[in-house]
C-alpha cells in the first residue's frame, strides 16, 4: 500500500468519525423527550423529591421516632404500684411491630429499686397506653422512667381504625365499694381476633390519672359483642372523675387472626 493510499484512508476514517459524532450529538439534542410522569424515577416537573410532591402525590414525611409523652407510678395498696406510660407514634404509614422498652423505678436517693424490660406494638398515628400492674416495691418510689430501647418498623395501612367499638360504658366507684369500669366491646372488623386487650384509665377533676387497669378478651369473632370488666380492689372516693377505655389488638401477628375454616371444623 502506497503512502498516498494510507493517507487517503486515514482522512476518510477521520471524516466518518466526525460525521458520527455530529449525528449522535444531534440525535441526543433533538430527539423527542419522553413525557414526564410521577413514575419515571426523575426529579422533574416541579417535584419536591423524585416522583413525589408538586403535581405528584405528597412526599411521605421522614419516619419519626416514637415518643414517651407520659409516665406515672400509682400506689394501689401497701408496697404495690401500677405504672402507666403513654406512647405516641406520629407516623402516618409506619407502625412498630416490636418495640423494646425498659422500665426503671427510683427512690428519693435516685437508687434503682425496680427494673423490667418488655415489648409492645403500636399502630400508625396511635397514642397507646401501656400498663404494668401490681409492681411490688419494698422501698417507696420517687419516679419511674419508661424508655424505648429498640423499634422494628413495618409499613402499614388500613388499620388506623380497627373498628373495635366499646359501648354501654359504666363506672362504679364510691366509699366502701370496689371500683370498676365495664362495657361491651363489639368486633366490627372483618377479622376474627384471637386476643383484644382492654385498658381502663380513671382521671380526677384535674385530669390527672389516678387509677389504671387492664383485662383481655379472647376469641372475639367478627360482629360479636362481649361484656367485660376492669376491677380495682381499692375504692376511689374522688368527685368529678372521668374515665377512658381503650382497645388494642396485635395486627402484626398472624397468630392473632383466627383461621375461620379451622374454627368451623372444631365446632
Beta strands, then each sheet from edge to edge (+ up, - down):
strand 1: 67-77
strand 2: 80-88
strand 3: 94-106
strand 4: 112-122
strand 5: 127-136
strand 6: 143-155
strand 7: 164-172
strand 8: 179-187
strand 9: 193-203
strand 10: 209-220
strand 11: 225-232
strand 12: 242-248
sheet 1: 1+ 2- 5+
sheet 2: 4+ 3- 6+
sheet 3: 7+ 8- 11+
sheet 4: 10+ 9- 12+
end
